[in-house]
Amino acid sequence: MNIDDIRKAFRNREESPVTHAVMIPLIEKENTLYILFEVRNRNISQGGEICFPGGRIETGEDPETALIREVCEELLVQEDQIQILDPLPGTFTSRGRQVRVYTGVIHDYRETYDSGETEKILLFKLEDLMNTKPEIYQVPMKLEFEDTFPFSQIPHGREYPFRTRTESFYFYTQDGYTIWGLTGRILYAFFRICGRNTERE
């Protein structure tokens, strides 16, 4: 291998593929903006959780195409009712998945949804959510080593000062409902982009 081989390998490398796409859906009613959330049907994976519409990107789809298909299926709307706006910067990760997040508008929405996947729809006023300071928890992610880990090959062995990664969890409470997990993280990032300081003092 030479320098040219290395440069070629870097040019041809595959980035981690985006596997899922979700949307922060904005609904306008009587000159007021709302954010739509789904409560997942309790009979499916992560039942009872509050989430945004979206899902897996199928073979041959780009993220926007997959997103529109998923939103139509979950909310029982037509493609021409959906206006995709801008994506949030970068991607979000969840359980090993790479998630692309878009903002979007659903026009003439009649609060329909597929009851097989969704238990109910929640509409919260955008301004109310923006003025809600989340509870933020910094959780250290503990390293767990297998017995076969070669401590003998590193300086200080088991006493090596490994750095512990910390993950932030954001909890928003609205009308008795709790938004957290990936949805809370997306909401927090969205509000930061919108210029709102959402951290609890």
HELIX and SHEET records of a PDB file:
HELIX    1   1 ILE A    3  ARG A   11  1                                   9    
HELIX    2   2 PRO A   63  LEU A   75  1                                  13    
HELIX    3   3 GLU A   79  GLN A   81  5                                   3    
HELIX    4   4 LEU A  126  MET A  130  1                                   5    
HELIX    5   5 PHE A  151  GLN A  153  5                                   3    
HELIX    6   6 GLY A  157  GLU A  159  5                                   3    
HELIX    7   7 GLY A  181  ILE A  193  1                                  13    
SHEET    1   A 4 ILE A  50  CYS A  51  0                                        
SHEET    2   A 4 THR A  32  ARG A  40 -1                                        
SHEET    3   A 4 HIS A  20  LYS A  29 -1                                        
SHEET    4   A 4 GLY A  54  ARG A  56 -1                                        
SHEET    1   B 5 ILE A  50  CYS A  51  0                                        
SHEET    2   B 5 THR A  32  ARG A  40 -1                                        
SHEET    3   B 5 HIS A  20  LYS A  29 -1                                        
SHEET    4   B 5 ARG A  97  ILE A 106  1                                        
SHEET    5   B 5 ILE A  82  PRO A  87 -1                                        
SHEET    1   C 5 ILE A  50  CYS A  51  0                                        
SHEET    2   C 5 THR A  32  ARG A  40 -1                                        
SHEET    3   C 5 HIS A  20  LYS A  29 -1                                        
SHEET    4   C 5 ARG A  97  ILE A 106  1                                        
SHEET    5   C 5 PHE A  92  SER A  94 -1                                        
SHEET    1   D 3 ILE A  50  CYS A  51  0                                        
SHEET    2   D 3 THR A  32  ARG A  40 -1                                        
SHEET    3   D 3 THR A 118  LYS A 125 -1                                        
SHEET    1   E 3 GLU A 135  MET A 141  0                                        
SHEET    2   E 3 ARG A 165  GLN A 174 -1                                        
SHEET    3   E 3 TYR A 177  ILE A 179 -1                                        
END                                                                             
